[in-house]
Amino acid sequence: MPVRLQRKARRNKTKAAQRKASIKRLMFMPVIKCLDAEAIRKSFAESKSTA
C-alpha cells in the first residue's frame, strides 16, 4: 500500500475514534446514587427560613 493511502487510512480511523469518543462524552449520564429526598427538602426549607 502506498504511504499516502496508509496515512489517509490512519487519519480516517483517528477521526472515527474521536467522533465516537465525543458522542460517548455527550451521552454520558452520571450514576444516580440513592438520595434521601426528604432530607434534601428539609435542608431547603431550613435555608429558606434563615434567609
ChimeraX attribute file (.defattr): number of C-alpha atoms within 10 A of each C-alpha:
attribute: neighborCount
match mode: 1-to-1
recipient: residues
	/A:1	5
	/A:2	6
	/A:3	8
	/A:4	9
	/A:5	10
	/A:6	11
	/A:7	11
	/A:8	11
	/A:9	12
	/A:10	12
	/A:11	12
	/A:12	12
	/A:13	12
	/A:14	12
	/A:15	12
	/A:16	12
	/A:17	12
	/A:18	12
	/A:19	12
	/A:20	12
	/A:21	12
	/A:22	12
	/A:23	11
	/A:24	11
	/A:25	10
	/A:26	9
	/A:27	9
	/A:28	9
	/A:29	8
	/A:30	6
	/A:31	6
	/A:32	6
	/A:33	6
	/A:34	6
	/A:35	8
	/A:36	8
	/A:37	9
	/A:38	9
	/A:39	10
	/A:40	11
	/A:41	11
	/A:42	11
	/A:43	12
	/A:44	11
	/A:45	11
	/A:46	11
	/A:47	10
	/A:48	9
	/A:49	8
	/A:50	6
	/A:51	5
